[in-house]
Amino acid sequence: MGDYLNPGNEAFRTICNEIYVDKTGLIAYINGTINTPRKLTSFSRPRRFGKSFAAKMLCAYYDRSCDSRVLFEGLEISKADSYEKYLNQFDVIYLDIVQFVSNCMDRKNVVKDLQMRVIRELKMNYPEIADLEETVLPYVLSAIVAKTNRKFIIIIDEWDALFREAKDDLALQEEYVRLLRGIFKAGPMTDKIIAGAYMTGILPIKKYGTQSALTDFREFTMIEPFGLSEYVGFTEDEVCALGKAHDLDLDEMKQWYDGYSFRETQHVYSPNSVMSAVYNRKCRNYWTSSETYESLKSYISQNFDGLKDAVVAMLGGGKIRINTSRFQNDMTSFKSRDDILTLLIHLGYLAYDESSAKVFIPNLEVAEAFRDAVEGEGWEEIEKALMASEDLLEATIDGACSAVEQALEEIHEANFSILRYNDENSLSCAITLAYYTARNYYEMIRELPAGKGFADLAFLPRKHVDKPAILVELKYDRDADSAIRQIKENHYDGILKKYFGNLLLVGINYDKNAKGEKMKKHSCMIERV
């Protein structure tokens, strides 16, 4: 067992010693690529989404220096036709790039240090090349295969860590890319030395212009996970099983950690957060609490037209259309609002709807990170609106129509440059933002615009929350009374079908022609049922 060559199965054994959600089906996919033109796989996901778990699982399965049969008995991969064929059959090289970047005394030497350390271990384990004076890793691997006639499986965890940690050192990045190209883009040499490769990372493979630096890799990302979407995080079935086994509120888990959605897998949960909730028996913010909100703040405060408006709209529950194709897959080459939003998809701060090409804040856990990030310089008006939302909610529950009207007036006036009521969706986003605090107590549902009415909002209390349900109907240049009538005519079926308890009907009208100090643009009517 070595540090880089054949690291054994102890890391995966440790994972299995606790609650393990079976993701070994990924092995079957990798088995299908071995010694084929598809043998190079890159799978990028946000931090805390199980990247390292997958890498350690693959090491345990392929590593010929250990016997891992007992670890995989009864798991999904044990039922695959390829299970016996490749179990513990390869020499594995495992590289944790975070470790190299963190431990190198001089970051500029990290690529040289990586090659030196790996080559030194290879020479210790292959006496037949001990006298080889070569210092370039691909040539050393080629010499070993020539002597042993055994190809390698190469697993690289956090391959993009160097791009993240040395994001301004272009010379170091290019040196690193040259090394990877030497291993994975050398034509016959790659076919000669590699049976398969798997790379994890947060970012997709770096682009140079319009071309990937490593074009032979098949990439699976948060934008296009293709057939591997069920391995991005936990699926709904997996979370339901965990919830039932550990007596957790499935609706609460969904509110906090669901929201990532793909064509093949509609509900994907943040795995680290789900497991933290299982162990702590409480849903709260686990994922974003492991990284300062300042990193998110630095991105959303970039001076690109439309970025601030987009963030505010998403805080209000809206979805924003973007173009993800121009993103250069790094953390420095930003040229537009869409580049920032695309980066936030890969970092897990935003979810992406492929069918509509729109992004949105996926769940309550991430919404809390955005709430913290908009505090301070440049976001004062939004910060005030969020702080005032608790009072607005209480005024609504108390039936204080005048206080609700006044609060909406103040929020809208303070943020008019951002919260323009241009259409049904923007009005709904603005009102949802005004009631931001409500998501701490309610499941908030925004309906699509229909007929002559505007988007409805439904506030359904979470379990163990002693507050009434609230239905809000929004009108434009009409009156609040007609909004109440429309709720009664249209909304009792559907949204409230499974709800039993107190109910508030809230009609809000916005009159764009109202002028003068005594004429409010917002009017409100509240009826208790």
C-alpha positions in Angstrom: 0.0 0.0 0.0 1.5 3.3 -1.0 0.7 7.0 -0.9 0.2 7.4 -4.7 0.6 3.8 -6.1 -2.1 1.3 -5.0 -3.3 3.2 -1.9 -5.5 0.2 -0.9 -9.0 0.1 0.3 -8.8 1.5 3.9 -10.2 4.9 3.0 -13.3 3.3 1.5 -13.6 0.8 4.4 -13.7 3.8 6.7 -16.5 5.3 4.7 -18.5 2.0 4.8 -18.1 1.9 8.6 -20.7 4.6 8.9 -24.1 5.0 7.1 -23.3 4.4 3.4 -25.5 5.4 0.6 -24.8 2.9 -2.2 -23.2 4.8 -5.2 -21.3 1.8 -6.5 -23.3 1.9 -9.7 -20.8 4.5 -10.9 -18.2 1.7 -11.0 -20.3 -0.2 -13.6 -20.2 2.9 -15.8 -16.4 3.2 -15.5 -16.0 -0.5 -16.2 -17.8 0.0 -19.5 -15.2 2.6 -20.5 -12.0 0.6 -19.7 -9.7 0.2 -22.7 -12.2 2.0 -25.0 -12.0 5.4 -26.6 -14.2 6.6 -23.7 -11.8 5.6 -21.0 -11.1 9.1 -19.7 -13.9 10.5 -17.5 -14.1 13.8 -15.7 -16.9 14.4 -13.2 -17.2 17.8 -11.7 -19.4 18.7 -8.7 -19.6 21.2 -5.9 -17.6 20.7 -2.8 -19.3 18.4 -0.2 -21.1 16.5 -3.0 -19.1 13.3 -2.6 -16.3 13.7 -5.0 -13.6 12.2 -2.8 -15.9 9.4 -1.6 -16.3 8.3 -5.2 -12.5 8.5 -5.9 -11.8 6.4 -2.8 -14.5 3.9 -3.8 -12.9 3.5 -7.2 -9.4 3.0 -5.7 -10.7 0.3 -3.4 -12.4 -1.5 -6.3 -9.6 -1.5 -8.9 -6.5 -1.7 -6.7 -4.7 -5.0 -7.2 -2.7 -4.8 -4.0 -5.8 -5.5 -1.8 -8.9 -7.7 -1.6 -12.0 -5.6 -1.5 -14.6 -8.3 -2.2 -16.1 -8.1 1.3 -16.6 -4.3 1.0 -18.6 -4.6 -2.2 -20.7 -7.7 -1.3 -24.4 -6.9 -1.6 -23.8 -3.4 -3.1 -25.1 -2.5 -6.5 -21.9 -3.1 -8.4 -21.8 -6.8 -7.2 -24.8 -7.4 -9.4 -23.1 -6.0 -12.6 -21.8 -8.4 -15.3 -18.4 -6.6 -15.1 -18.0 -7.0 -11.4 -15.7 -10.0 -11.3 -13.8 -9.0 -14.4 -12.2 -5.9 -13.0 -12.3 -6.3 -9.2 -8.8 -5.6 -7.8 -7.2 -6.2 -11.2 -5.2 -2.9 -11.8 -2.3 -0.9 -10.6 -3.9 2.3 -9.5 -2.3 5.8 -9.3 -4.2 8.1 -6.9 -3.4 11.8 -6.9 -5.1 14.2 -4.4 -4.2 17.6 -5.9 -5.3 19.5 -2.8 -2.7 17.6 -0.8 0.1 18.5 -3.3 -0.9 22.2 -3.4 -1.2 22.4 0.4 2.0 20.6 1.3 4.4 22.1 -1.3 6.6 24.7 0.4 6.8 26.8 -2.8 3.6 26.7 -4.8 5.5 27.5 -8.0 7.2 24.1 -7.7 4.0 22.1 -7.1 4.0 20.4 -10.5 7.7 19.4 -10.3 7.1 18.2 -6.7 4.1 16.1 -7.8 6.2 14.3 -10.4 9.2 13.9 -8.2 7.2 12.3 -5.4 5.2 10.0 -7.6 8.2 8.9 -9.6 10.2 8.2 -6.4 7.4 5.9 -5.2 7.1 4.2 -8.6 10.9 3.4 -8.6 10.6 1.9 -5.1 7.9 -0.5 -6.3 9.2 -1.3 -9.7 12.9 -2.4 -9.3 13.1 -2.9 -13.1 13.1 0.9 -13.6 15.0 1.9 -10.4 18.0 3.1 -12.5 15.8 5.1 -14.9 16.9 8.8 -14.7 13.7 10.1 -16.3 12.0 12.9 -14.4 8.9 13.3 -16.6 6.0 11.2 -15.2 4.4 10.1 -18.5 7.7 8.6 -19.7 8.2 6.8 -16.4 4.7 5.3 -16.7 5.5 4.2 -20.2 8.7 2.5 -19.1 6.8 0.6 -16.4 4.1 -0.7 -18.7 6.8 -1.8 -21.2 8.4 -3.9 -18.5 5.2 -5.2 -16.8 2.7 -5.2 -19.6 0.1 -3.9 -17.1 -1.8 -0.7 -17.7 -2.7 1.8 -15.0 -6.0 3.1 -13.7 -5.4 6.8 -12.8 -7.6 8.6 -10.4 -7.2 12.3 -9.7 -9.2 13.9 -6.9 -9.8 17.7 -7.0 -7.9 18.0 -10.3 -8.8 21.7 -10.5 -7.5 22.6 -7.0 -4.4 24.2 -8.5 -6.6 26.5 -10.7 -8.5 27.5 -7.7 -5.6 28.1 -5.3 -3.3 29.7 -7.8 -5.9 31.3 -10.0 -3.6 34.2 -11.1 -0.5 32.1 -11.8 -1.0 31.4 -15.5 2.5 30.0 -15.9 1.9 27.4 -13.2 -1.5 26.5 -14.7 0.1 26.0 -18.1 2.8 23.8 -16.7 0.1 21.7 -15.0 -2.0 21.4 -18.1 1.2 20.3 -20.1 1.6 17.5 -17.5 -2.0 16.4 -17.9 -1.8 16.5 -21.6 1.4 14.4 -21.5 -0.5 11.7 -19.6 -3.9 11.9 -21.2 -3.4 13.5 -24.7 -0.4 11.8 -26.1 -2.1 9.6 -28.7 -0.6 6.0 -28.7 1.2 6.6 -25.4 -2.0 7.2 -23.6 -3.5 4.1 -25.1 -0.4 2.2 -24.1 -0.2 3.2 -20.4 -3.8 3.9 -19.3 -6.7 1.4 -19.1 -9.0 4.1 -17.6 -9.0 7.4 -15.8 -11.4 9.3 -13.5 -11.0 12.9 -12.4 -13.0 14.8 -9.9 -13.2 18.6 -9.6 -15.5 21.5 -9.0 -14.8 23.2 -12.3 -15.1 21.6 -15.7 -11.9 21.2 -17.6 -10.3 24.6 -18.4 -11.0 26.1 -21.8 -8.5 27.9 -24.0 -10.7 30.0 -26.3 -13.4 27.6 -27.3 -11.5 24.4 -26.9 -11.0 22.2 -23.8 -7.4 21.8 -22.6 -8.0 18.0 -22.4 -10.3 17.2 -25.3 -10.2 13.4 -24.9 -12.0 13.5 -21.6 -15.7 12.9 -21.5 -17.1 15.5 -19.1 -20.0 15.3 -16.7 -20.8 18.6 -15.0 -23.5 20.4 -13.0 -24.8 21.7 -16.3 -24.6 18.5 -18.3 -24.3 15.4 -16.1 -25.9 13.2 -18.8 -26.4 9.6 -17.6 -24.5 10.1 -14.3 -27.0 12.6 -12.8 -28.0 10.2 -10.0 -24.4 10.3 -8.8 -24.2 14.1 -8.5 -25.8 13.9 -5.1 -28.5 11.9 -3.2 -31.6 11.1 -5.1 -35.1 11.5 -3.6 -35.5 7.7 -3.1 -32.1 7.6 -1.2 -33.2 10.6 1.0 -36.6 9.0 1.7 -34.9 5.8 2.8 -32.5 7.7 5.1 -35.4 9.8 6.5 -37.5 6.7 7.3 -34.6 4.8 8.8 -33.7 7.7 11.1 -37.1 9.3 11.7 -36.4 12.6 9.9 -39.0 14.9 8.4 -38.8 14.3 4.7 -40.6 17.6 3.8 -38.1 19.5 5.9 -35.2 17.7 4.3 -36.6 18.6 0.9 -37.0 22.3 1.8 -33.4 22.5 3.1 -31.4 20.4 0.7 -33.3 19.5 -2.5 -33.5 21.7 -5.6 -30.8 20.5 -8.0 -32.6 19.0 -11.0 -31.6 17.3 -14.2 -33.4 15.8 -17.1 -32.7 12.2 -16.0 -33.0 12.8 -12.2 -35.5 15.4 -11.1 -34.6 15.8 -7.4 -31.0 15.8 -6.3 -30.0 16.7 -2.7 -26.7 18.0 -1.2 -25.3 14.8 0.3 -23.0 16.2 3.0 -25.9 18.3 4.3 -28.3 15.4 4.3 -25.8 13.2 6.2 -25.1 16.0 8.7 -28.8 16.2 9.3 -29.0 12.5 9.8 -26.2 12.4 12.4 -27.3 15.6 14.2 -31.0 14.8 13.9 -31.7 18.3 12.8 -32.0 20.2 9.5 -30.0 23.4 9.4 -27.3 25.0 7.2 -24.4 22.6 7.1 -22.9 22.9 3.6 -22.5 26.7 3.3 -21.4 27.0 7.0 -18.2 25.1 6.0 -17.1 28.1 3.8 -17.3 31.8 4.5 -20.0 33.7 2.7 -17.4 36.2 1.6 -16.5 34.0 -1.4 -20.0 34.2 -2.7 -20.1 37.9 -1.9 -17.0 38.5 -4.0 -18.7 36.9 -7.0 -22.1 38.5 -6.8 -20.6 42.0 -6.2 -18.8 41.9 -9.6 -19.6 45.0 -11.7 -21.5 43.5 -14.6 -24.7 44.9 -15.9 -27.7 43.0 -14.7 -25.9 40.9 -12.1 -27.4 42.6 -9.1 -30.9 42.6 -10.6 -30.5 38.8 -11.2 -29.4 38.1 -7.6 -32.4 40.1 -6.2 -34.8 38.4 -8.5 -33.5 35.0 -7.4 -33.7 36.0 -3.8 -37.4 36.6 -4.6 -37.8 33.1 -5.9 -37.3 34.0 -9.6 -35.5 32.2 -12.4 -33.0 33.9 -14.7 -32.2 32.9 -18.2 -28.4 32.7 -18.9 -26.0 31.5 -21.6 -23.5 29.1 -20.1 -21.4 28.3 -23.2 -19.0 31.2 -22.9 -17.7 30.4 -19.5 -14.0 29.6 -19.6 -14.1 27.2 -16.7 -11.9 29.2 -14.4 -12.2 31.8 -11.6 -10.7 34.8 -13.3 -11.8 35.1 -16.9 -15.2 36.8 -16.3 -16.6 38.9 -19.1 -20.3 39.0 -18.3 -23.0 38.5 -15.7 -23.6 35.0 -17.2 -20.0 34.0 -16.5 -20.5 34.7 -12.8 -23.9 32.9 -12.7 -22.4 29.9 -14.6 -19.6 29.7 -12.0 -22.1 29.7 -9.2 -23.8 26.7 -10.8 -20.6 24.7 -10.7 -20.0 25.9 -7.1 -23.5 24.7 -6.1 -24.8 28.1 -5.2 -27.3 28.0 -8.1 -29.3 25.2 -9.8 -29.7 25.0 -13.5 -32.9 24.1 -15.5 -31.6 22.8 -18.8 -35.0 22.9 -20.5 -35.4 26.6 -19.9 -31.7 27.6 -19.7 -32.5 29.3 -16.4 -30.8 29.5 -13.0 -32.3 29.8 -9.5 -31.5 29.4 -5.8 -32.1 25.7 -5.1 -33.1 25.5 -1.5 -33.2 27.1 1.9 -29.7 26.2 2.8 -28.2 28.1 -0.1 -30.7 30.9 0.3 -29.2 31.6 3.7 -25.8 32.0 2.1 -27.2 34.5 -0.3 -28.9 36.4 2.5 -25.6 36.7 4.4 -23.7 37.7 1.2 -26.0 40.7 0.5 -25.2 42.3 3.8 -22.9 45.3 3.7 -21.6 47.7 1.2 -23.5 47.9 -2.1 -26.5 46.0 -0.9 -27.9 48.3 1.8 -31.4 48.6 0.4 -31.8 44.9 -0.1 -30.4 44.2 3.4 -33.0 46.6 4.9 -35.8 44.9 2.9 -34.8 41.5 4.3 -34.5 42.8 7.8 -38.0 44.4 7.5 -39.6 41.2 6.2 -40.1 39.8 9.7 -42.2 42.8 10.7 -44.1 42.6 7.4 -45.0 38.9 8.0 -46.2 39.7 11.6 -48.3 42.6 10.3 -49.9 40.3 7.7 -50.7 37.6 10.3 -52.2 40.3 12.6 -54.4 41.5 9.7 -52.8 45.0 9.9 -53.5 46.1 6.3 -52.2 49.6 6.7 -48.9 48.4 8.1 -48.6 45.9 5.2 -49.2 48.7 2.7 -46.7 51.0 4.3 -44.0 48.3 4.4 -44.5 47.4 0.8 -44.3 51.1 -0.2 -41.0 51.5 1.7 -39.4 48.4 0.3 -40.4 49.2 -3.3 -39.3 52.9 -3.1 -36.0 51.9 -1.5 -35.3 49.4 -4.2 -37.1 50.8 -7.2 -34.1 50.7 -9.5 -34.0 46.9 -8.9 -37.6 46.0 -8.1 -39.3 47.4 -11.1 -42.8 46.0 -11.6 -42.5 45.4 -15.3 -44.5 42.2 -15.6 -46.2 39.5 -13.6 -43.0 37.7 -12.7 -41.2 40.8 -11.4 -44.1 41.8 -9.3 -44.2 38.3 -7.8 -40.4 38.3 -7.2 -40.6 41.7 -5.4 -43.4 40.6 -3.1 -41.7 37.3 -2.4 -38.5 39.2 -1.5 -40.5 41.5 0.8 -41.8 38.3 2.6 -38.3 36.8 2.7 -38.3 35.8 6.4 -41.5 33.7 5.8 -39.4 30.9 4.3 -38.1 30.2 7.8 -41.7 29.1 8.8 -43.4 28.3 5.5 -43.0 26.4 2.3 -43.4 29.1 -0.3 -45.0 28.3 -3.6 -45.1 30.6 -6.5 -47.7 29.9 -9.2 -47.3 30.8 -12.9 -49.3 33.8 -14.2 -52.7 32.8 -15.5 -55.5 34.7 -17.2 -55.9 38.3 -16.0 -54.5 37.6 -12.6 -50.9 37.8 -11.5 -48.7 35.1 -10.0 -50.2 33.8 -6.7 -48.1 33.0 -3.6 -49.0 30.3 -1.2 -47.4 30.1 2.2 -47.9 26.7 3.8 -46.7 26.3 7.4 -44.0 23.7 8.0 -44.7 21.0 10.5 -44.7 22.1 14.1 -45.0 25.8 13.0 -48.0 27.5 14.8 -48.9 30.0 12.1 -51.8 30.2 9.6 -51.5 29.4 6.0 -51.5 32.4 3.7 -52.7 32.7 0.1 -51.7 35.9 -1.6 -53.2 37.2 -4.9 -51.4 40.0 -6.7 -53.2 42.5 -8.9 -52.0 45.3 -11.1 -54.1 48.5 -11.6 -57.2 46.7 -10.2 -58.1 46.6 -6.4 -57.3 44.3 -3.5 -61.0 43.3 -3.1 -61.0 41.7 -6.5 -57.8 39.8 -5.6 -59.7 38.3 -2.6 -62.6 37.3 -4.8 -60.3 35.6 -7.2 -58.6 33.6 -4.4 -62.1 32.3 -3.3 -63.0 31.5 -6.9 -59.8 29.7 -7.9 -57.5 28.6 -5.1 -59.1 26.3 -2.5 -58.6 23.2 -4.7 -55.0 22.1 -5.4 -52.6 24.1 -3.2 -54.7 23.6 0.0 -56.0 20.1 -0.7 -53.9 18.5 2.1 -53.9 21.5 4.5 -56.1 21.7 7.6 -55.8 24.8 9.8 -56.2 28.6 9.9 -56.0 30.5 6.7 -55.4 34.1 5.7 -56.5 35.4 2.3 -54.4 38.4 1.3 -55.1 40.6 -1.7 -52.4 43.0 -2.8 -52.9 45.5 -5.6 -50.3 47.8 -7.2 -51.6 51.0 -8.8 -48.9 52.4 -11.0 -50.8 55.6 -11.6 -51.3 56.5 -7.9 -49.7 59.9 -7.2 -49.4 62.2 -4.3 -48.5 61.7 -0.6 -52.0 60.5 0.3 -52.3 57.9 -2.5 -50.4 54.7 -2.0 -49.4 52.6 -4.9 -49.9 49.4 -2.8 -53.3 48.5 -1.3 -54.0 45.4 0.8 -57.0 43.5 2.1 -56.7 40.6 4.5 -59.5 38.2 5.3 -59.2 35.5 8.0 -60.9 32.1 7.2 
